[in-house]
Amino acid sequence: MGMKQKLESAYILLTSDEQIARLLYYPPSQFSNNFTDPLSPTLPNIQDMDIEAKWDILDKRIKPVPKSLETIEEELCLLFIYAGLRQPTNNYYTSTQEIIIDVLCHENYEKDSRSAWLSDRINELLDKQRIAGFGKVSYVSGRPISAPQNFVGFRHIFKVGELHK
């Protein structure tokens, strides 16, 4: 399975997860310290919305490209998913491919540690799972990254193996 398929598999996994969609979309309450739980069953399921409404939400928040350092005008949470290093291994028939996921959250979402919440869910979905390629996905590292003004950013790097024909 090639690089394109690995990235598509990870993208499909993230865009089809209700928890990820809710964490990206539903903000914490702006008016009190009693935060609205974005996973509350009282809120509508994003995956159950009509297809146009669902993809209006997801396409705006999950991007299959590296992030731009441009100013982001809206207060929202974003995921950027893209390829990292592709490296050979000691075995001629295998290599590894990094999948990078950047999490950016506006500071208003950080009232409930939204970037950490999203990061935890991404790790649950990807780490030690078979999503694409050879073997299981492994978590390599995570670190804060520079982000546009009023945003926090965190980069996660996962690695998956590949067999060569």
C-alpha positions in Angstrom: 0.0 0.0 0.0 1.5 3.3 -1.0 1.7 6.7 0.6 -1.5 7.9 -0.9 -3.5 5.0 0.5 -2.0 5.5 4.0 -2.9 9.1 4.1 -6.4 8.4 2.7 -6.9 5.7 5.3 -6.0 8.0 8.2 -8.1 10.8 6.8 -11.1 8.5 6.4 -10.6 7.3 10.0 -10.6 10.8 11.4 -13.5 12.1 9.3 -15.7 9.2 10.2 -15.2 9.4 14.0 -18.1 11.1 15.8 -15.9 12.1 18.8 -13.3 13.9 16.6 -16.1 15.7 14.7 -17.8 16.8 18.0 -14.5 17.9 19.5 -13.7 20.0 16.4 -17.1 21.5 16.1 -18.8 22.1 19.4 -17.2 24.9 21.4 -17.2 25.1 25.2 -19.7 27.4 26.8 -18.6 31.0 26.4 -20.6 32.3 29.4 -19.6 30.2 32.4 -17.1 27.9 34.0 -19.6 25.0 33.5 -18.3 23.8 30.2 -20.6 22.2 27.7 -19.5 18.7 27.0 -19.1 18.4 23.2 -19.7 14.6 23.6 -23.1 15.2 25.4 -25.9 13.0 24.0 -28.1 16.2 24.0 -26.1 17.6 21.1 -26.8 16.4 17.5 -24.5 13.7 16.0 -22.5 15.2 13.2 -22.1 11.9 11.4 -26.0 11.7 11.3 -26.5 15.1 9.7 -27.4 15.3 6.1 -24.3 14.8 3.9 -23.9 18.4 2.9 -24.1 19.8 6.4 -21.7 17.1 7.7 -19.1 17.8 5.0 -19.4 21.6 5.5 -18.3 21.0 9.0 -15.6 18.3 8.4 -14.1 19.9 5.2 -13.6 23.1 7.1 -11.8 21.5 10.0 -9.9 18.4 8.7 -7.5 19.3 6.0 -5.3 16.7 4.1 -2.5 19.3 3.7 0.3 20.9 5.8 -1.0 23.9 7.8 -0.5 27.4 6.5 1.0 29.9 8.9 -1.4 32.5 7.6 -3.8 34.2 9.9 -6.9 32.2 10.7 -9.9 34.5 11.1 -12.4 32.1 12.7 -12.5 30.6 16.2 -12.3 26.9 15.5 -10.3 23.7 15.9 -8.4 22.2 12.9 -6.6 19.0 12.0 -4.0 18.9 9.3 -3.0 15.5 8.1 -0.1 14.9 5.7 3.0 12.8 4.9 6.2 13.1 6.8 9.5 11.3 6.2 9.6 8.1 4.2 12.6 6.0 5.1 14.1 2.7 4.2 14.7 0.1 6.8 17.5 -2.5 7.1 15.3 -4.8 5.0 15.3 -4.1 1.3 11.7 -5.1 1.0 10.3 -2.6 3.6 10.3 1.1 4.5 8.5 3.3 6.9 6.2 6.2 6.3 5.4 9.0 8.8 1.9 10.4 9.0 1.8 13.8 10.6 -1.3 15.3 12.3 -1.2 18.9 13.4 -3.8 19.9 15.9 -4.7 23.7 16.0 -7.3 25.0 18.4 -8.4 28.6 19.0 -7.7 29.7 22.6 -11.5 29.9 23.3 -11.6 26.1 22.8 -8.7 25.6 25.2 -11.0 26.4 28.1 -11.6 22.6 28.3 -8.1 21.6 27.1 -9.5 20.8 23.7 -6.2 20.3 21.9 -5.2 17.7 24.5 -8.7 16.1 24.2 -8.3 15.9 20.5 -4.8 14.6 20.8 -5.9 11.8 23.1 -8.6 10.7 20.7 -6.3 10.8 17.7 -3.9 8.6 19.6 -6.7 6.1 20.5 -7.7 5.8 16.9 -4.2 5.4 15.3 -1.7 4.1 17.8 -1.2 0.3 17.6 -3.9 0.0 15.0 -3.8 -1.5 11.5 -5.1 1.2 9.3 -2.8 0.9 6.2 0.4 -0.6 5.2 2.5 -3.3 6.8 2.1 -3.8 10.6 0.5 -1.5 13.1 0.8 2.3 13.3 3.1 3.4 16.0 3.3 6.8 17.8 6.7 8.4 17.2 6.5 11.8 18.9 4.5 14.9 19.7 5.5 18.4 20.3 4.1 22.0 20.4 4.4 23.9 17.2 4.0 27.5 16.2 0.5 28.5 15.4 -1.4 31.6 14.1 -2.2 34.3 16.7 -4.8 33.1 19.3 -4.2 29.5 18.5 -2.3 26.7 20.1 -0.7 24.0 18.0 0.6 20.5 18.6 2.2 18.1 16.1 1.8 14.3 16.3 4.0 12.0 14.3 2.9 8.4 13.6 4.8 5.8 11.6 3.6 2.8 9.6 5.5 0.2 7.6 5.4 -0.6 4.0 6.2 -3.7 1.9 7.9 -3.2 -1.5 6.9 -5.5 -4.3 
